[in-house]
Amino acid sequence: MEFFKIHRDYNFMRYALLLNVVSFVTFALAVFFLVTRGLHLSVEFTGGTVIEVAYSQPADLGKVRDTMAKMGYADAQVQNFGTSRDVLIRLPLQKGETSAQQTQQVMTALQAADADVELRRNEFVGPQVGKELASNGLKALAFVVIGIMIYLSLRFEWKYAVAGIIANLHDVVIILGFFAFFQWEFSLSVLAAVLAVLGYSVNESVIIFDRIREAFRRFRKMNTVEIINHGITANISRTIITHGSTQIMVLSMLLFGGETLHYFAVALTIGILFGIYSSVFVAAAIAMWLGIKREDLIKTHRSGGTDPNDPNAGAVV
């Protein structure tokens, strides 16, 4: 589906070197902030107290958050749990205080603001659980990266696999760099967004690689740079439709999803924007510098012609 058709190819690769230098600097800064500042991990990773309270009327989450902030828990996670009257509060660990003491202080403050609130349950989430979650999250990330590399190697060729995985890791590290620099809270929902960005970004790279493969099949007189520019240009309409629609949905979560979805939507927004950029100026450029050529994608008979059994073979224009 195309809303419009571009009749001439743009020379995207003209800016490949400059933009990849910018990408390298941005990537290096992201790594620097991750090493020096680290991620501001949420209660799921660090451990803390989980409190569930119930109101007789729909709870005012903003008022609850203000109460937590006045108590010194500016990083407390407050969200509805089940119904609009049930509220789940996650508090970080505090030195010198037990989980029971934290719960008592919170209930006293909440009842001072609204007497019609009752405690449903409270429990302590130990840091050991957080370490297991962090470990499992890193394993999930590693498995996704390995799976993407295997998929791209089988679907295309190793040069494309290397280019695609570098572009995807570029997106992930920059997202993490933003969270480290601004010290935004990194929770399980943000980790889920990072994993989603990996799949989302590789999809854009695969579509562009497909267009490049088609161009190699159709235009034998074009050189590699011209083929890459044609493949990217042919994908512009789809990119605008797909990413524009996705970004509208993500922005709605960012603007109207409340505190619970805020950083999830922020991570997706950064990932979508950098995913488009990296698929064009990182993945395609690296594939070009690795020396991709028509023979990498089109199988050839010993006689010199194209293999009739190759699904990628086609007419020459």
SULQUIQUI-V757799 format. One record per residue. RES is the residue in one letter. SS is DSSP state (@ for helix, = for strand, . for the rest). Layout:
# SULQUIQUI-V757799
[[RES;SS] [RES;SS]]
This chain:
# SULQUIQUI-V757799
[[M;.] [E;.] [F;.] [F;.] [K;.] [I;.] [H;.] [R;.] [D;.] [Y;.] [N;.] [F;@] [M;@] [R;@] [Y;@] [A;@] [L;@] [L;@] [L;@] [N;@] [V;@] [V;@] [S;@] [F;@] [V;@] [T;@] [F;@] [A;@] [L;@] [A;@] [V;@] [F;@] [F;@] [L;@] [V;@] [T;@] [R;.] [G;.] [L;.] [H;=] [L;=] [S;.] [V;@] [E;@] [F;@] [T;@] [G;.] [G;=] [T;=] [V;=] [I;=] [E;=] [V;=] [A;=] [Y;=] [S;.] [Q;.] [P;.] [A;.] [D;.] [L;@] [G;@] [K;@] [V;@] [R;@] [D;@] [T;@] [M;@] [A;@] [K;@] [M;.] [G;.] [Y;.] [A;.] [D;.] [A;.] [Q;=] [V;=] [Q;=] [N;=] [F;.] [G;.] [T;.] [S;.] [R;.] [D;=] [V;=] [L;=] [I;=] [R;=] [L;=] [P;=] [L;.] [Q;.] [K;.] [G;.] [E;.] [T;.] [S;@] [A;@] [Q;@] [Q;@] [T;@] [Q;@] [Q;@] [V;@] [M;@] [T;@] [A;@] [L;@] [Q;@] [A;@] [A;@] [D;.] [A;.] [D;.] [V;=] [E;=] [L;=] [R;=] [R;=] [N;=] [E;=] [F;=] [V;=] [G;.] [P;@] [Q;@] [V;@] [G;@] [K;@] [E;@] [L;@] [A;@] [S;@] [N;@] [G;@] [L;@] [K;@] [A;@] [L;@] [A;@] [F;@] [V;@] [V;@] [I;@] [G;@] [I;@] [M;@] [I;@] [Y;@] [L;@] [S;@] [L;@] [R;@] [F;.] [E;.] [W;@] [K;@] [Y;@] [A;@] [V;@] [A;@] [G;@] [I;@] [I;@] [A;@] [N;@] [L;@] [H;@] [D;@] [V;@] [V;@] [I;@] [I;@] [L;@] [G;@] [F;@] [F;@] [A;@] [F;@] [F;@] [Q;.] [W;.] [E;=] [F;=] [S;.] [L;@] [S;@] [V;@] [L;@] [A;@] [A;@] [V;@] [L;@] [A;@] [V;@] [L;@] [G;@] [Y;@] [S;@] [V;@] [N;@] [E;@] [S;@] [V;@] [I;@] [I;@] [F;@] [D;@] [R;@] [I;@] [R;@] [E;@] [A;@] [F;@] [R;@] [R;@] [F;.] [R;.] [K;.] [M;.] [N;.] [T;@] [V;@] [E;@] [I;@] [I;@] [N;@] [H;@] [G;@] [I;@] [T;@] [A;@] [N;.] [I;@] [S;@] [R;@] [T;@] [I;@] [I;@] [T;@] [H;@] [G;@] [S;@] [T;@] [Q;@] [I;@] [M;@] [V;@] [L;@] [S;@] [M;@] [L;@] [L;@] [F;@] [G;.] [G;@] [E;@] [T;@] [L;@] [H;@] [Y;@] [F;@] [A;@] [V;@] [A;@] [L;@] [T;@] [I;@] [G;@] [I;@] [L;@] [F;@] [G;@] [I;@] [Y;@] [S;@] [S;@] [V;@] [F;@] [V;@] [A;@] [A;@] [A;@] [I;@] [A;@] [M;@] [W;@] [L;.] [G;.] [I;.] [K;.] [R;@] [E;@] [D;@] [L;@] [I;.] [K;.] [T;=] [H;.] [R;.] [S;.] [G;.] [G;.] [T;=] [D;.] [P;.] [N;.] [D;.] [P;.] [N;.] [A;.] [G;.] [A;.] [V;.] [V;.]]
